[in-house]
């Protein structure tokens, strides 16, 4: 039997990567490495939700669950940008 796991991914990865890229314009002092760190910190603060197809997960979520995902994503991103900025400032001292 042959296995194909290439479609399996963490649902939050695409959301976090797209949002970090979108918000990067607000943080012009962040380097590419810092933005990668932001994505890592944010992903580590979110639960792992592995799926094969994003649309499958969204189809089965209630409106309340979708809203909870949006809030947790926002909280994780705000924390991550602040965390990375503070760490970068401390390393310059």
PDB file of N, CA, C and O in Angstrom:
ATOM      1  N   UNK A   1       0.847  -1.171   0.000  1.00  0.00           N
ATOM      2  CA  UNK A   1       0.000   0.000   0.000  1.00  0.00           C
ATOM      3  C   UNK A   1       0.901   1.246   0.000  1.00  0.00           C
ATOM      4  O   UNK A   1       1.895   1.302   0.725  1.00  0.00           O
ATOM      5  N   UNK A   2       0.552   2.212  -0.797  1.00  0.00           N
ATOM      6  CA  UNK A   2       1.299   3.463  -0.877  1.00  0.00           C
ATOM      7  C   UNK A   2       0.584   4.540  -0.069  1.00  0.00           C
ATOM      8  O   UNK A   2      -0.644   4.631  -0.092  1.00  0.00           O
ATOM      9  N   UNK A   3       1.357   5.355   0.646  1.00  0.00           N
ATOM     10  CA  UNK A   3       0.797   6.424   1.460  1.00  0.00           C
ATOM     11  C   UNK A   3       1.170   7.775   0.880  1.00  0.00           C
ATOM     12  O   UNK A   3       2.276   7.959   0.372  1.00  0.00           O
ATOM     13  N   UNK A   4       0.244   8.718   0.956  1.00  0.00           N
ATOM     14  CA  UNK A   4       0.502  10.071   0.471  1.00  0.00           C
ATOM     15  C   UNK A   4       0.047  11.054   1.544  1.00  0.00           C
ATOM     16  O   UNK A   4      -1.145  11.307   1.714  1.00  0.00           O
ATOM     17  N   UNK A   5       1.018  11.597   2.257  1.00  0.00           N
ATOM     18  CA  UNK A   5       0.713  12.540   3.327  1.00  0.00           C
ATOM     19  C   UNK A   5       1.010  13.977   2.932  1.00  0.00           C
ATOM     20  O   UNK A   5       1.003  14.856   3.794  1.00  0.00           O
ATOM     21  N   UNK A   6       1.266  14.241   1.677  1.00  0.00           N
ATOM     22  CA  UNK A   6       1.655  15.582   1.240  1.00  0.00           C
ATOM     23  C   UNK A   6       0.564  16.628   1.445  1.00  0.00           C
ATOM     24  O   UNK A   6       0.870  17.811   1.597  1.00  0.00           O
ATOM     25  N   UNK A   7      -0.691  16.216   1.452  1.00  0.00           N
ATOM     26  CA  UNK A   7      -1.778  17.168   1.644  1.00  0.00           C
ATOM     27  C   UNK A   7      -2.022  17.498   3.110  1.00  0.00           C
ATOM     28  O   UNK A   7      -2.685  18.491   3.410  1.00  0.00           O
ATOM     29  N   UNK A   8      -1.511  16.702   4.017  1.00  0.00           N
ATOM     30  CA  UNK A   8      -1.743  16.908   5.440  1.00  0.00           C
ATOM     31  C   UNK A   8      -0.925  18.102   5.917  1.00  0.00           C
ATOM     32  O   UNK A   8       0.280  18.172   5.679  1.00  0.00           O
ATOM     33  N   UNK A   9      -1.584  19.034   6.589  1.00  0.00           N
ATOM     34  CA  UNK A   9      -0.904  20.219   7.108  1.00  0.00           C
ATOM     35  C   UNK A   9      -1.671  20.790   8.294  1.00  0.00           C
ATOM     36  O   UNK A   9      -2.832  20.453   8.522  1.00  0.00           O
ATOM     37  N   UNK A  10      -1.008  21.649   9.035  1.00  0.00           N
ATOM     38  CA  UNK A  10      -1.635  22.333  10.152  1.00  0.00           C
ATOM     39  C   UNK A  10      -2.492  23.458   9.575  1.00  0.00           C
ATOM     40  O   UNK A  10      -1.990  24.323   8.857  1.00  0.00           O
ATOM     41  N   UNK A  11      -3.762  23.442   9.887  1.00  0.00           N
ATOM     42  CA  UNK A  11      -4.715  24.415   9.374  1.00  0.00           C
ATOM     43  C   UNK A  11      -4.260  25.858   9.633  1.00  0.00           C
ATOM     44  O   UNK A  11      -4.486  26.735   8.799  1.00  0.00           O
ATOM     45  N   UNK A  12      -3.631  26.101  10.766  1.00  0.00           N
ATOM     46  CA  UNK A  12      -3.243  27.458  11.133  1.00  0.00           C
ATOM     47  C   UNK A  12      -2.039  27.985  10.350  1.00  0.00           C
ATOM     48  O   UNK A  12      -1.838  29.197  10.286  1.00  0.00           O
ATOM     49  N   UNK A  13      -1.242  27.110   9.760  1.00  0.00           N
ATOM     50  CA  UNK A  13      -0.029  27.577   9.078  1.00  0.00           C
ATOM     51  C   UNK A  13      -0.321  28.627   8.014  1.00  0.00           C
ATOM     52  O   UNK A  13       0.261  29.712   8.041  1.00  0.00           O
ATOM     53  N   UNK A  14      -1.195  28.324   7.100  1.00  0.00           N
ATOM     54  CA  UNK A  14      -1.500  29.266   6.018  1.00  0.00           C
ATOM     55  C   UNK A  14      -2.061  30.562   6.585  1.00  0.00           C
ATOM     56  O   UNK A  14      -1.677  31.648   6.151  1.00  0.00           O
ATOM     57  N   UNK A  15      -2.969  30.454   7.556  1.00  0.00           N
ATOM     58  CA  UNK A  15      -3.561  31.658   8.149  1.00  0.00           C
ATOM     59  C   UNK A  15      -2.498  32.541   8.793  1.00  0.00           C
ATOM     60  O   UNK A  15      -2.491  33.757   8.602  1.00  0.00           O
ATOM     61  N   UNK A  16      -1.611  31.927   9.548  1.00  0.00           N
ATOM     62  CA  UNK A  16      -0.556  32.690  10.231  1.00  0.00           C
ATOM     63  C   UNK A  16       0.408  33.292   9.215  1.00  0.00           C
ATOM     64  O   UNK A  16       0.732  34.476   9.304  1.00  0.00           O
ATOM     65  N   UNK A  17       0.869  32.499   8.253  1.00  0.00           N
ATOM     66  CA  UNK A  17       1.830  33.003   7.265  1.00  0.00           C
ATOM     67  C   UNK A  17       1.243  34.177   6.482  1.00  0.00           C
ATOM     68  O   UNK A  17       1.918  35.187   6.282  1.00  0.00           O
ATOM     69  N   UNK A  18       0.000  34.052   6.043  1.00  0.00           N
ATOM     70  CA  UNK A  18      -0.630  35.133   5.282  1.00  0.00           C
ATOM     71  C   UNK A  18      -0.800  36.385   6.127  1.00  0.00           C
ATOM     72  O   UNK A  18      -0.581  37.498   5.649  1.00  0.00           O
ATOM     73  N   UNK A  19      -1.189  36.201   7.380  1.00  0.00           N
ATOM     74  CA  UNK A  19      -1.417  37.356   8.241  1.00  0.00           C
ATOM     75  C   UNK A  19      -0.107  38.032   8.641  1.00  0.00           C
ATOM     76  O   UNK A  19      -0.051  39.259   8.717  1.00  0.00           O
ATOM     77  N   UNK A  20       0.940  37.261   8.896  1.00  0.00           N
ATOM     78  CA  UNK A  20       2.249  37.854   9.201  1.00  0.00           C
ATOM     79  C   UNK A  20       2.730  38.648   7.979  1.00  0.00           C
ATOM     80  O   UNK A  20       3.237  39.760   8.124  1.00  0.00           O
ATOM     81  N   UNK A  21       2.576  38.087   6.798  1.00  0.00           N
ATOM     82  CA  UNK A  21       2.987  38.796   5.581  1.00  0.00           C
ATOM     83  C   UNK A  21       2.179  40.084   5.414  1.00  0.00           C
ATOM     84  O   UNK A  21       2.740  41.125   5.070  1.00  0.00           O
ATOM     85  N   UNK A  22       0.886  40.024   5.650  1.00  0.00           N
ATOM     86  CA  UNK A  22       0.025  41.204   5.508  1.00  0.00           C
ATOM     87  C   UNK A  22       0.415  42.275   6.522  1.00  0.00           C
ATOM     88  O   UNK A  22       0.495  43.454   6.177  1.00  0.00           O
ATOM     89  N   UNK A  23       0.656  41.878   7.759  1.00  0.00           N
ATOM     90  CA  UNK A  23       0.983  42.839   8.814  1.00  0.00           C
ATOM     91  C   UNK A  23       2.421  43.333   8.752  1.00  0.00           C
ATOM     92  O   UNK A  23       2.765  44.311   9.417  1.00  0.00           O
ATOM     93  N   UNK A  24       3.253  42.684   7.977  1.00  0.00           N
ATOM     94  CA  UNK A  24       4.668  43.073   7.914  1.00  0.00           C
ATOM     95  C   UNK A  24       4.828  44.525   7.473  1.00  0.00           C
ATOM     96  O   UNK A  24       5.816  45.167   7.831  1.00  0.00           O
ATOM     97  N   UNK A  25       3.892  45.047   6.717  1.00  0.00           N
ATOM     98  CA  UNK A  25       3.953  46.439   6.285  1.00  0.00           C
ATOM     99  C   UNK A  25       3.853  47.393   7.474  1.00  0.00           C
ATOM    100  O   UNK A  25       4.366  48.511   7.429  1.00  0.00           O
ATOM    101  N   UNK A  26       3.195  46.944   8.528  1.00  0.00           N
ATOM    102  CA  UNK A  26       3.043  47.746   9.741  1.00  0.00           C
ATOM    103  C   UNK A  26       4.302  47.694  10.597  1.00  0.00           C
ATOM    104  O   UNK A  26       4.468  48.496  11.516  1.00  0.00           O
ATOM    105  N   UNK A  27       5.183  46.751  10.296  1.00  0.00           N
ATOM    106  CA  UNK A  27       6.411  46.550  11.061  1.00  0.00           C
ATOM    107  C   UNK A  27       7.619  46.628  10.122  1.00  0.00           C
ATOM    108  O   UNK A  27       8.306  45.625   9.929  1.00  0.00           O
ATOM    109  N   UNK A  28       7.890  47.794   9.537  1.00  0.00           N
ATOM    110  CA  UNK A  28       8.969  47.900   8.555  1.00  0.00           C
ATOM    111  C   UNK A  28      10.358  47.639   9.147  1.00  0.00           C
ATOM    112  O   UNK A  28      11.302  47.350   8.412  1.00  0.00           O
ATOM    113  N   UNK A  29      10.481  47.740  10.472  1.00  0.00           N
ATOM    114  CA  UNK A  29      11.766  47.501  11.124  1.00  0.00           C
ATOM    115  C   UNK A  29      12.034  46.008  11.352  1.00  0.00           C
ATOM    116  O   UNK A  29      13.134  45.639  11.761  1.00  0.00           O
ATOM    117  N   UNK A  30      11.048  45.152  11.094  1.00  0.00           N
ATOM    118  CA  UNK A  30      11.222  43.714  11.276  1.00  0.00           C
ATOM    119  C   UNK A  30      11.941  43.128  10.065  1.00  0.00           C
ATOM    120  O   UNK A  30      11.571  43.376   8.917  1.00  0.00           O
ATOM    121  N   UNK A  31      12.969  42.351  10.352  1.00  0.00           N
ATOM    122  CA  UNK A  31      13.679  41.649   9.277  1.00  0.00           C
ATOM    123  C   UNK A  31      12.891  40.409   8.871  1.00  0.00           C
ATOM    124  O   UNK A  31      11.914  40.040   9.523  1.00  0.00           O
ATOM    125  N   UNK A  32      13.316  39.787   7.814  1.00  0.00           N
ATOM    126  CA  UNK A  32      12.693  38.536   7.374  1.00  0.00           C
ATOM    127  C   UNK A  32      12.804  37.472   8.466  1.00  0.00           C
ATOM    128  O   UNK A  32      11.860  36.716   8.698  1.00  0.00           O
ATOM    129  N   UNK A  33      13.954  37.414   9.132  1.00  0.00           N
ATOM    130  CA  UNK A  33      14.125  36.452  10.222  1.00  0.00           C
ATOM    131  C   UNK A  33      13.173  36.738  11.372  1.00  0.00           C
ATOM    132  O   UNK A  33      12.620  35.815  11.971  1.00  0.00           O
ATOM    133  N   UNK A  34      12.984  38.004  11.679  1.00  0.00           N
ATOM    134  CA  UNK A  34      12.065  38.363  12.765  1.00  0.00           C
ATOM    135  C   UNK A  34      10.632  37.962  12.414  1.00  0.00           C
ATOM    136  O   UNK A  34       9.892  37.490  13.277  1.00  0.00           O
ATOM    137  N   UNK A  35      10.241  38.145  11.165  1.00  0.00           N
ATOM    138  CA  UNK A  35       8.891  37.761  10.750  1.00  0.00           C
ATOM    139  C   UNK A  35       8.711  36.247  10.806  1.00  0.00           C
ATOM    140  O   UNK A  35       7.635  35.754  11.145  1.00  0.00           O
ATOM    141  N   UNK A  36       9.766  35.519  10.472  1.00  0.00           N
ATOM    142  CA  UNK A  36       9.708  34.062  10.610  1.00  0.00           C
ATOM    143  C   UNK A  36       9.551  33.675  12.071  1.00  0.00           C
ATOM    144  O   UNK A  36       8.810  32.749  12.399  1.00  0.00           O
ATOM    145  N   UNK A  37      10.254  34.390  12.949  1.00  0.00           N
ATOM    146  CA  UNK A  37      10.119  34.139  14.385  1.00  0.00           C
ATOM    147  C   UNK A  37       8.701  34.432  14.867  1.00  0.00           C
ATOM    148  O   UNK A  37       8.154  33.693  15.686  1.00  0.00           O
ATOM    149  N   UNK A  38       8.114  35.502  14.362  1.00  0.00           N
ATOM    150  CA  UNK A  38       6.735  35.842  14.717  1.00  0.00           C
ATOM    151  C   UNK A  38       5.810  34.687  14.341  1.00  0.00           C
ATOM    152  O   UNK A  38       4.958  34.281  15.132  1.00  0.00           O
ATOM    153  N   UNK A  39       5.981  34.168  13.140  1.00  0.00           N
ATOM    154  CA  UNK A  39       5.137  33.052  12.692  1.00  0.00           C
ATOM    155  C   UNK A  39       5.322  31.838  13.598  1.00  0.00           C
ATOM    156  O   UNK A  39       4.345  31.186  13.967  1.00  0.00           O
ATOM    157  N   UNK A  40       6.558  31.532  13.956  1.00  0.00           N
ATOM    158  CA  UNK A  40       6.829  30.378  14.829  1.00  0.00           C
ATOM    159  C   UNK A  40       6.196  30.559  16.202  1.00  0.00           C
ATOM    160  O   UNK A  40       5.558  29.643  16.720  1.00  0.00           O
ATOM    161  N   UNK A  41       6.371  31.738  16.792  1.00  0.00           N
ATOM    162  CA  UNK A  41       5.805  31.997  18.116  1.00  0.00           C
ATOM    163  C   UNK A  41       4.284  31.889  18.054  1.00  0.00           C
ATOM    164  O   UNK A  41       3.670  31.271  18.924  1.00  0.00           O
ATOM    165  N   UNK A  42       3.679  32.483  17.036  1.00  0.00           N
ATOM    166  CA  UNK A  42       2.224  32.429  16.908  1.00  0.00           C
ATOM    167  C   UNK A  42       1.734  30.987  16.753  1.00  0.00           C
ATOM    168  O   UNK A  42       0.779  30.579  17.413  1.00  0.00           O
ATOM    169  N   UNK A  43       2.381  30.228  15.890  1.00  0.00           N
ATOM    170  CA  UNK A  43       1.961  28.837  15.676  1.00  0.00           C
ATOM    171  C   UNK A  43       2.107  28.007  16.946  1.00  0.00           C
ATOM    172  O   UNK A  43       1.299  27.114  17.202  1.00  0.00           O
ATOM    173  N   UNK A  44       3.129  28.296  17.737  1.00  0.00           N
ATOM    174  CA  UNK A  44       3.312  27.556  18.991  1.00  0.00           C
ATOM    175  C   UNK A  44       2.281  27.919  20.052  1.00  0.00           C
ATOM    176  O   UNK A  44       2.095  27.177  21.016  1.00  0.00           O
ATOM    177  N   UNK A  45       1.612  29.050  19.883  1.00  0.00           N
ATOM    178  CA  UNK A  45       0.569  29.463  20.824  1.00  0.00           C
ATOM    179  C   UNK A  45      -0.816  28.947  20.406  1.00  0.00           C
ATOM    180  O   UNK A  45      -1.773  29.025  21.177  1.00  0.00           O
ATOM    181  N   UNK A  46      -0.908  28.437  19.215  1.00  0.00           N
ATOM    182  CA  UNK A  46      -2.193  27.934  18.697  1.00  0.00           C
ATOM    183  C   UNK A  46      -2.220  26.408  18.755  1.00  0.00           C
ATOM    184  O   UNK A  46      -1.174  25.760  18.702  1.00  0.00           O
ATOM    185  N   UNK A  47      -3.417  25.842  18.862  1.00  0.00           N
ATOM    186  CA  UNK A  47      -3.491  24.374  18.865  1.00  0.00           C
ATOM    187  C   UNK A  47      -3.176  23.824  17.475  1.00  0.00           C
ATOM    188  O   UNK A  47      -3.426  24.479  16.464  1.00  0.00           O
ATOM    189  N   UNK A  48      -2.634  22.637  17.442  1.00  0.00           N
ATOM    190  CA  UNK A  48      -2.401  21.983  16.149  1.00  0.00           C
ATOM    191  C   UNK A  48      -3.737  21.450  15.647  1.00  0.00           C
ATOM    192  O   UNK A  48      -4.428  20.722  16.360  1.00  0.00           O
ATOM    193  N   UNK A  49      -4.099  21.814  14.421  1.00  0.00           N
ATOM    194  CA  UNK A  49      -5.339  21.340  13.796  1.00  0.00           C
ATOM    195  C   UNK A  49      -4.978  20.828  12.415  1.00  0.00           C
ATOM    196  O   UNK A  49      -4.978  21.576  11.437  1.00  0.00           O
ATOM    197  N   UNK A  50      -4.674  19.553  12.351  1.00  0.00           N
ATOM    198  CA  UNK A  50      -4.223  18.980  11.084  1.00  0.00           C
ATOM    199  C   UNK A  50      -5.404  18.575  10.215  1.00  0.00           C
ATOM    200  O   UNK A  50      -6.362  17.951  10.671  1.00  0.00           O
ATOM    201  N   UNK A  51      -5.298  18.951   8.947  1.00  0.00           N
ATOM    202  CA  UNK A  51      -6.346  18.687   7.959  1.00  0.00           C
ATOM    203  C   UNK A  51      -5.686  18.313   6.636  1.00  0.00           C
ATOM    204  O   UNK A  51      -4.491  18.521   6.429  1.00  0.00           O
ATOM    205  N   UNK A  52      -6.497  17.759   5.760  1.00  0.00           N
ATOM    206  CA  UNK A  52      -6.034  17.552   4.385  1.00  0.00           C
ATOM    207  C   UNK A  52      -6.463  18.715   3.517  1.00  0.00           C
ATOM    208  O   UNK A  52      -5.716  19.144   2.637  1.00  0.00           O
ATOM    209  N   UNK A  53      -7.652  19.226   3.752  1.00  0.00           N
ATOM    210  CA  UNK A  53      -8.200  20.324   2.948  1.00  0.00           C
ATOM    211  C   UNK A  53      -8.806  21.360   3.894  1.00  0.00           C
ATOM    212  O   UNK A  53      -9.666  21.028   4.710  1.00  0.00           O
ATOM    213  N   UNK A  54      -8.365  22.603   3.788  1.00  0.00           N
ATOM    214  CA  UNK A  54      -8.885  23.662   4.657  1.00  0.00           C
ATOM    215  C   UNK A  54     -10.390  23.796   4.563  1.00  0.00           C
ATOM    216  O   UNK A  54     -11.061  24.021   5.570  1.00  0.00           O
ATOM    217  N   UNK A  55     -10.920  23.661   3.370  1.00  0.00           N
ATOM    218  CA  UNK A  55     -12.353  23.842   3.168  1.00  0.00           C
ATOM    219  C   UNK A  55     -13.161  22.808   3.953  1.00  0.00           C
ATOM    220  O   UNK A  55     -14.273  23.099   4.394  1.00  0.00           O
ATOM    221  N   UNK A  56     -12.617  21.616   4.127  1.00  0.00           N
ATOM    222  CA  UNK A  56     -13.319  20.590   4.896  1.00  0.00           C
ATOM    223  C   UNK A  56     -13.499  21.026   6.341  1.00  0.00           C
ATOM    224  O   UNK A  56     -14.566  20.835   6.925  1.00  0.00           O
ATOM    225  N   UNK A  57     -12.467  21.605   6.908  1.00  0.00           N
ATOM    226  CA  UNK A  57     -12.563  22.043   8.293  1.00  0.00           C
ATOM    227  C   UNK A  57     -13.560  23.183   8.427  1.00  0.00           C
ATOM    228  O   UNK A  57     -14.397  23.166   9.330  1.00  0.00           O
ATOM    229  N   UNK A  58     -13.485  24.159   7.557  1.00  0.00           N
ATOM    230  CA  UNK A  58     -14.385  25.307   7.643  1.00  0.00           C
ATOM    231  C   UNK A  58     -15.841  24.892   7.465  1.00  0.00           C
ATOM    232  O   UNK A  58     -16.735  25.490   8.063  1.00  0.00           O
ATOM    233  N   UNK A  59     -16.079  23.883   6.657  1.00  0.00           N
ATOM    234  CA  UNK A  59     -17.441  23.427   6.407  1.00  0.00           C
ATOM    235  C   UNK A  59     -18.090  22.883   7.675  1.00  0.00           C
ATOM    236  O   UNK A  59     -19.289  23.059   7.888  1.00  0.00           O
ATOM    237  N   UNK A  60     -17.301  22.226   8.512  1.00  0.00           N
ATOM    238  CA  UNK A  60     -17.851  21.568   9.691  1.00  0.00           C
ATOM    239  C   UNK A  60     -17.839  22.424  10.954  1.00  0.00           C
ATOM    240  O   UNK A  60     -18.332  21.993  11.997  1.00  0.00           O
ATOM    241  N   UNK A  61     -17.288  23.615  10.873  1.00  0.00           N
ATOM    242  CA  UNK A  61     -17.253  24.489  12.047  1.00  0.00           C
ATOM    243  C   UNK A  61     -18.546  25.269  12.195  1.00  0.00           C
ATOM    244  O   UNK A  61     -19.176  25.648  11.207  1.00  0.00           O
ATOM    245  N   UNK A  62     -18.933  25.503  13.440  1.00  0.00           N
ATOM    246  CA  UNK A  62     -20.073  26.382  13.696  1.00  0.00           C
ATOM    247  C   UNK A  62     -19.582  27.828  13.619  1.00  0.00           C
ATOM    248  O   UNK A  62     -18.378  28.083  13.602  1.00  0.00           O
ATOM    249  N   UNK A  63     -20.501  28.745  13.574  1.00  0.00           N
ATOM    250  CA  UNK A  63     -20.142  30.168  13.553  1.00  0.00           C
ATOM    251  C   UNK A  63     -19.365  30.533  14.824  1.00  0.00           C
ATOM    252  O   UNK A  63     -18.412  31.310  14.774  1.00  0.00           O
ATOM    253  N   UNK A  64     -19.772  29.979  15.936  1.00  0.00           N
ATOM    254  CA  UNK A  64     -19.085  30.218  17.214  1.00  0.00           C
ATOM    255  C   UNK A  64     -17.641  29.712  17.150  1.00  0.00           C
ATOM    256  O   UNK A  64     -16.733  30.397  17.622  1.00  0.00           O
ATOM    257  N   UNK A  65     -17.416  28.547  16.586  1.00  0.00           N
ATOM    258  CA  UNK A  65     -16.063  27.991  16.461  1.00  0.00           C
ATOM    259  C   UNK A  65     -15.199  28.834  15.523  1.00  0.00           C
ATOM    260  O   UNK A  65     -14.020  29.059  15.798  1.00  0.00           O
ATOM    261  N   UNK A  66     -15.783  29.301  14.416  1.00  0.00           N
ATOM    262  CA  UNK A  66     -15.047  30.170  13.495  1.00  0.00           C
ATOM    263  C   UNK A  66     -14.610  31.453  14.191  1.00  0.00           C
ATOM    264  O   UNK A  66     -13.480  31.913  14.024  1.00  0.00           O
ATOM    265  N   UNK A  67     -15.517  32.017  14.968  1.00  0.00           N
ATOM    266  CA  UNK A  67     -15.207  33.248  15.700  1.00  0.00           C
ATOM    267  C   UNK A  67     -14.107  32.992  16.730  1.00  0.00           C
ATOM    268  O   UNK A  67     -13.214  33.823  16.897  1.00  0.00           O
ATOM    269  N   UNK A  68     -14.159  31.879  17.407  1.00  0.00           N
ATOM    270  CA  UNK A  68     -13.139  31.526  18.396  1.00  0.00           C
ATOM    271  C   UNK A  68     -11.771  31.375  17.722  1.00  0.00           C
ATOM    272  O   UNK A  68     -10.757  31.776  18.293  1.00  0.00           O
ATOM    273  N   UNK A  69     -11.734  30.807  16.531  1.00  0.00           N
ATOM    274  CA  UNK A  69     -10.481  30.673  15.774  1.00  0.00           C
ATOM    275  C   UNK A  69      -9.937  32.054  15.424  1.00  0.00           C
ATOM    276  O   UNK A  69      -8.742  32.305  15.577  1.00  0.00           O
ATOM    277  N   UNK A  70     -10.796  32.943  14.960  1.00  0.00           N
ATOM    278  CA  UNK A  70     -10.366  34.296  14.618  1.00  0.00           C
ATOM    279  C   UNK A  70      -9.789  35.016  15.833  1.00  0.00           C
ATOM    280  O   UNK A  70      -8.760  35.684  15.730  1.00  0.00           O
ATOM    281  N   UNK A  71     -10.450  34.882  16.988  1.00  0.00           N
ATOM    282  CA  UNK A  71      -9.964  35.532  18.206  1.00  0.00           C
ATOM    283  C   UNK A  71      -8.631  34.949  18.659  1.00  0.00           C
ATOM    284  O   UNK A  71      -7.725  35.695  19.029  1.00  0.00           O
ATOM    285  N   UNK A  72      -8.502  33.633  18.635  1.00  0.00           N
ATOM    286  CA  UNK A  72      -7.251  33.006  19.077  1.00  0.00           C
ATOM    287  C   UNK A  72      -6.113  33.350  18.119  1.00  0.00           C
ATOM    288  O   UNK A  72      -4.975  33.530  18.553  1.00  0.00           O
ATOM    289  N   UNK A  73      -6.403  33.443  16.829  1.00  0.00           N
ATOM    290  CA  UNK A  73      -5.395  33.837  15.850  1.00  0.00           C
ATOM    291  C   UNK A  73      -4.939  35.275  16.116  1.00  0.00           C
ATOM    292  O   UNK A  73      -3.742  35.560  16.102  1.00  0.00           O
ATOM    293  N   UNK A  74      -5.878  36.165  16.355  1.00  0.00           N
ATOM    294  CA  UNK A  74      -5.550  37.566  16.638  1.00  0.00           C
ATOM    295  C   UNK A  74      -4.716  37.683  17.910  1.00  0.00           C
ATOM    296  O   UNK A  74      -3.718  38.403  17.928  1.00  0.00           O
ATOM    297  N   UNK A  75      -5.106  36.994  18.958  1.00  0.00           N
ATOM    298  CA  UNK A  75      -4.351  37.032  20.213  1.00  0.00           C
ATOM    299  C   UNK A  75      -2.932  36.513  20.015  1.00  0.00           C
ATOM    300  O   UNK A  75      -1.975  37.119  20.496  1.00  0.00           O
ATOM    301  N   UNK A  76      -2.793  35.397  19.310  1.00  0.00           N
ATOM    302  CA  UNK A  76      -1.472  34.804  19.076  1.00  0.00           C
ATOM    303  C   UNK A  76      -0.582  35.740  18.268  1.00  0.00           C
ATOM    304  O   UNK A  76       0.607  35.870  18.561  1.00  0.00           O
ATOM    305  N   UNK A  77      -1.143  36.391  17.256  1.00  0.00           N
ATOM    306  CA  UNK A  77      -0.347  37.296  16.423  1.00  0.00           C
ATOM    307  C   UNK A  77       0.066  38.550  17.185  1.00  0.00           C
ATOM    308  O   UNK A  77       1.213  38.986  17.085  1.00  0.00           O
ATOM    309  N   UNK A  78      -0.845  39.122  17.934  1.00  0.00           N
ATOM    310  CA  UNK A  78      -0.493  40.313  18.712  1.00  0.00           C
ATOM    311  C   UNK A  78       0.618  39.991  19.710  1.00  0.00           C
ATOM    312  O   UNK A  78       1.587  40.740  19.833  1.00  0.00           O
ATOM    313  N   UNK A  79       0.470  38.873  20.420  1.00  0.00           N
ATOM    314  CA  UNK A  79       1.497  38.459  21.368  1.00  0.00           C
ATOM    315  C   UNK A  79       2.833  38.260  20.658  1.00  0.00           C
ATOM    316  O   UNK A  79       3.870  38.713  21.143  1.00  0.00           O
ATOM    317  N   UNK A  80       2.809  37.589  19.520  1.00  0.00           N
ATOM    318  CA  UNK A  80       4.041  37.222  18.812  1.00  0.00           C
ATOM    319  C   UNK A  80       4.804  38.430  18.299  1.00  0.00           C
ATOM    320  O   UNK A  80       6.024  38.499  18.448  1.00  0.00           O
ATOM    321  N   UNK A  81       4.108  39.376  17.700  1.00  0.00           N
ATOM    322  CA  UNK A  81       4.788  40.580  17.229  1.00  0.00           C
ATOM    323  C   UNK A  81       5.417  41.335  18.408  1.00  0.00           C
ATOM    324  O   UNK A  81       6.551  41.805  18.312  1.00  0.00           O
ATOM    325  N   UNK A  82       4.686  41.449  19.508  1.00  0.00           N
ATOM    326  CA  UNK A  82       5.200  42.137  20.694  1.00  0.00           C
ATOM    327  C   UNK A  82       6.395  41.379  21.284  1.00  0.00           C
ATOM    328  O   UNK A  82       7.407  41.984  21.639  1.00  0.00           O
ATOM    329  N   UNK A  83       6.270  40.060  21.385  1.00  0.00           N
ATOM    330  CA  UNK A  83       7.329  39.215  21.944  1.00  0.00           C
ATOM    331  C   UNK A  83       8.620  39.345  21.141  1.00  0.00           C
ATOM    332  O   UNK A  83       9.692  39.538  21.713  1.00  0.00           O
ATOM    333  N   UNK A  84       8.520  39.241  19.831  1.00  0.00           N
ATOM    334  CA  UNK A  84       9.712  39.320  18.974  1.00  0.00           C
ATOM    335  C   UNK A  84      10.316  40.719  19.035  1.00  0.00           C
ATOM    336  O   UNK A  84      11.539  40.853  19.081  1.00  0.00           O
ATOM    337  N   UNK A  85       9.499  41.749  19.038  1.00  0.00           N
ATOM    338  CA  UNK A  85      10.017  43.119  19.140  1.00  0.00           C
ATOM    339  C   UNK A  85      10.770  43.313  20.461  1.00  0.00           C
ATOM    340  O   UNK A  85      11.856  43.892  20.470  1.00  0.00           O
ATOM    341  N   UNK A  86      10.207  42.837  21.571  1.00  0.00           N
ATOM    342  CA  UNK A  86      10.857  42.974  22.875  1.00  0.00           C
ATOM    343  C   UNK A  86      12.172  42.209  22.917  1.00  0.00           C
ATOM    344  O   UNK A  86      13.157  42.717  23.451  1.00  0.00           O
ATOM    345  N   UNK A  87      12.208  41.005  22.368  1.00  0.00           N
ATOM    346  CA  UNK A  87      13.432  40.206  22.358  1.00  0.00           C
ATOM    347  C   UNK A  87      14.508  40.868  21.495  1.00  0.00           C
ATOM    348  O   UNK A  87      15.684  40.873  21.859  1.00  0.00           O
ATOM    349  N   UNK A  88      14.111  41.414  20.374  1.00  0.00           N
ATOM    350  CA  UNK A  88      15.062  42.097  19.492  1.00  0.00           C
ATOM    351  C   UNK A  88      15.636  43.324  20.180  1.00  0.00           C
ATOM    352  O   UNK A  88      16.829  43.601  20.057  1.00  0.00           O
ATOM    353  N   UNK A  89      14.801  44.063  20.903  1.00  0.00           N
ATOM    354  CA  UNK A  89      15.271  45.261  21.614  1.00  0.00           C
ATOM    355  C   UNK A  89      16.256  44.864  22.710  1.00  0.00           C
ATOM    356  O   UNK A  89      17.259  45.547  22.917  1.00  0.00           O
ATOM    357  N   UNK A  90      15.979  43.776  23.406  1.00  0.00           N
ATOM    358  CA  UNK A  90      16.886  43.323  24.489  1.00  0.00           C
ATOM    359  C   UNK A  90      18.231  42.869  23.934  1.00  0.00           C
ATOM    360  O   UNK A  90      19.262  43.052  24.580  1.00  0.00           O
ATOM    361  N   UNK A  91      18.225  42.283  22.748  1.00  0.00           N
ATOM    362  CA  UNK A  91      19.485  41.792  22.180  1.00  0.00           C
ATOM    363  C   UNK A  91      20.369  42.929  21.677  1.00  0.00           C
ATOM    364  O   UNK A  91      21.566  42.731  21.470  1.00  0.00           O
ATOM    365  N   UNK A  92      19.800  44.112  21.479  1.00  0.00           N
ATOM    366  CA  UNK A  92      20.574  45.272  21.022  1.00  0.00           C
ATOM    367  C   UNK A  92      21.237  46.004  22.178  1.00  0.00           C
ATOM    368  O   UNK A  92      22.113  46.843  21.969  1.00  0.00           O
ATOM    369  N   UNK A  93      20.822  45.689  23.381  1.00  0.00           N
ATOM    370  CA  UNK A  93      21.356  46.410  24.570  1.00  0.00           C
ATOM    371  C   UNK A  93      22.745  45.911  24.898  1.00  0.00           C
ATOM    372  O   UNK A  93      23.361  46.385  25.853  1.00  0.00           O
TER     373      UNK A  93
END
